[in-house]
């Protein structure tokens, strides 16, 4: 029954979602080219607010637990499981004061209104999954960027989205580079629950009434642990709070 009901609601959702992307693309361009980074960031923040509101049409809600525990005025490496693109719009809007930058696949860097422009100009980085060597200097550059400006990087170590909520094995390479070149950073694990239910039927129709949950875990200072210890603590924190 949910799937049947979702068809007309999903049409409205996609119309609103697509319209938001198209409208904010020139707004981003103007903000970036005429007013610089801060204006562009504000335009991206409000784009993602609109995208969050679009998902509210589907009955989606967002809950962030322990958000107040995130340290300020230090570089942050957010490490989260990955279930759908809605993970990203939630993080950008609700954690906007931390200036989150993403490690994304290069395919997203072109062809998508607003999204591709932000990935190319907003401080995030694009990597070629088929060329691991290319990713090293790119992620190194992101680490040096957050170290210098005390901003945040977001990495999904599973590499690809989980379609059922069940976690995949965490890859170490990207996080290891971030930690090496942002030595004053703290790693903040995030557990994301229920995001996969948004796309449980595929891209169309959408899931209805999803209660998305983001659990922020205790910050782990990079300089206080070996990478092996840090990786173990991070993965354990994320996985132990998963519901699937």
C-alpha positions in Angstrom: 0.0 0.0 0.0 2.8 2.4 0.9 4.4 1.9 -2.6 1.1 2.7 -4.3 0.4 5.8 -2.3 4.0 6.9 -2.9 3.7 7.2 -6.7 1.8 10.6 -6.8 3.7 11.9 -3.8 7.0 11.0 -5.3 6.1 12.9 -8.5 5.5 16.1 -6.5 8.7 15.5 -4.6 10.8 15.1 -7.7 9.3 18.2 -9.2 10.2 20.2 -6.1 13.6 18.6 -5.8 14.5 19.3 -9.4 13.2 22.8 -9.4 15.4 23.6 -6.3 18.5 22.3 -8.1 17.8 24.4 -11.2 16.9 27.6 -9.3 20.0 27.4 -7.0 22.5 26.7 -9.8 22.6 30.4 -11.0 22.3 31.6 -7.5 25.5 29.6 -6.6 27.3 31.0 -9.6 26.4 34.6 -8.7 27.4 34.2 -5.1 30.7 32.4 -5.9 31.8 34.7 -8.7 30.7 38.0 -7.4 30.9 37.7 -3.6 33.3 34.8 -2.9 33.4 31.7 -0.6 31.2 32.8 2.3 28.3 33.9 0.1 28.6 30.7 -2.0 28.5 28.6 1.2 25.3 30.4 2.4 23.7 29.7 -1.0 24.7 26.0 -0.7 23.4 25.8 2.9 20.0 27.1 1.8 19.9 24.9 -1.2 20.2 22.0 1.2 17.5 23.4 3.4 15.2 23.4 0.4 16.2 19.8 -0.4 15.5 18.8 3.2 12.1 20.5 2.9 11.4 18.6 -0.3 11.9 15.3 1.6 9.4 16.5 4.2 6.8 16.1 1.4 7.5 12.4 1.7 7.1 12.5 5.5 10.8 12.3 6.1 12.1 13.6 9.5 15.7 14.3 10.6 17.0 13.7 14.1 20.6 14.7 15.2 21.7 13.4 18.6 24.6 14.9 20.5 25.2 17.6 18.0 26.3 20.0 20.7 29.2 17.7 21.5 31.0 18.4 18.3 34.2 20.5 19.1 34.6 23.9 17.6 37.6 25.8 16.3 39.5 22.6 15.3 39.7 20.7 12.1 37.1 17.8 12.0 37.0 14.6 10.1 33.4 13.3 10.1 33.4 9.5 9.5 30.0 8.0 8.7 28.3 5.0 7.2 26.6 5.7 3.9 23.0 4.7 3.0 21.7 7.3 0.5 22.3 10.8 -0.9 20.0 12.1 1.8 22.9 11.5 4.2 24.6 14.3 2.5 21.9 16.9 2.5 21.2 16.3 6.1 24.9 16.8 7.1 25.3 19.9 5.0 22.2 21.7 6.5 22.2 20.5 10.1 26.0 20.7 10.5 26.4 23.8 8.4 28.5 25.7 10.9 31.3 23.2 10.5 31.7 23.9 6.7 31.6 20.2 5.7 33.5 19.2 2.6 33.1 15.8 1.0 35.2 13.2 -0.7 33.0 12.3 -3.7 33.3 10.2 -6.8 34.3 12.2 -9.9 31.2 11.3 -11.8 29.2 13.6 -9.6 31.3 16.6 -10.7 29.4 17.2 -13.9 25.9 17.1 -15.3 23.9 17.6 -12.0 22.6 21.2 -11.6 23.8 22.8 -8.3 25.3 19.6 -7.0 28.1 19.4 -9.5 28.9 23.1 -9.3 29.2 22.9 -5.5 31.4 19.9 -5.6 33.8 21.7 -8.0 33.8 25.1 -6.3 32.8 24.6 -2.7 35.9 22.9 -1.3 34.9 19.3 -1.7 37.1 16.9 -3.7 36.4 14.5 -6.5 38.3 11.2 -6.8 38.5 8.5 -9.5 37.6 5.2 -7.8 39.4 3.3 -10.7 42.6 5.2 -10.0 43.6 5.0 -6.4 46.9 6.9 -7.0 45.0 9.9 -8.2 43.0 10.0 -5.0 46.1 10.4 -2.7 47.1 14.0 -3.6 43.5 15.1 -3.8 42.6 13.8 -0.3 45.9 15.2 0.9 44.9 18.6 -0.4 41.6 18.4 1.5 43.3 17.4 4.7 45.7 20.4 4.4 42.7 22.7 3.7 40.7 21.7 6.8 43.9 21.9 8.9 44.6 25.4 7.7 41.0 26.8 7.9 39.7 24.6 10.8 36.8 23.3 8.7 35.6 19.7 8.3 35.9 16.8 5.9 33.3 14.1 5.5 34.3 10.7 4.4 32.2 7.5 3.9 34.7 4.7 4.4 32.3 2.0 3.0 33.0 3.6 -0.4 29.5 2.9 -1.7 26.0 3.1 -0.3 24.5 0.3 1.7 21.1 -0.6 0.3 19.8 -2.4 3.4 21.4 -0.4 6.2 23.8 -3.3 6.9 27.4 -1.9 7.1 30.1 -2.7 4.6 33.7 -3.1 5.5 35.4 0.2 6.2 38.3 1.1 3.9 41.3 2.7 5.6 43.2 4.6 2.9 41.2 7.8 2.7 40.9 8.3 6.4 44.6 7.5 6.9 45.6 10.3 4.5 43.2 12.8 6.1 44.6 12.0 9.6 48.2 12.2 8.4 47.9 15.6 6.9 45.5 17.1 9.4 47.3 16.1 12.6 45.5 18.6 14.8 42.1 17.3 13.7 39.6 15.3 15.7 37.7 12.3 14.2 33.9 12.5 14.9 32.1 9.2 14.0 28.5 9.5 12.9 26.0 6.7 12.7 23.3 7.2 10.2 20.1 5.1 10.6 17.1 4.6 8.2 18.4 6.7 5.3 18.3 3.6 3.1 14.5 3.4 3.6 14.2 6.5 1.4 15.2 4.5 -1.6 14.0 1.0 -0.5 11.8 0.8 -3.7 14.6 2.2 -5.9 14.7 5.7 -7.3 11.0 5.7 -7.9 8.7 5.7 -6.0 10.3 7.0 -2.8 9.9 5.5 0.7 7.4 7.4 2.9 7.6 8.4 6.5 11.3 7.8 7.0 12.7 8.7 10.4 16.3 9.5 9.7 18.6 9.5 12.6 22.2 10.9 12.9 24.0 9.9 16.0 27.1 12.0 16.8 29.7 10.1 18.8 32.5 11.3 21.0 35.4 13.1 19.2 38.6 11.2 18.9 41.8 13.4 18.7 44.0 12.2 15.9 47.3 12.9 17.7 46.4 10.8 20.8 46.1 7.4 19.0 47.9 5.3 16.5 46.0 5.0 13.3 45.1 1.4 14.0 43.6 2.3 17.3 41.8 5.3 15.8 40.3 3.2 13.0 39.1 0.6 15.4 37.5 3.1 17.7 35.8 4.9 14.8 34.4 1.9 13.1 33.2 0.4 16.4 31.4 3.7 17.3 29.6 3.9 14.0 28.7 0.2 13.7 27.5 -0.4 17.3 24.7 2.1 17.0 23.4 0.9 13.6 19.8 -0.3 13.4 19.1 -2.8 10.5 
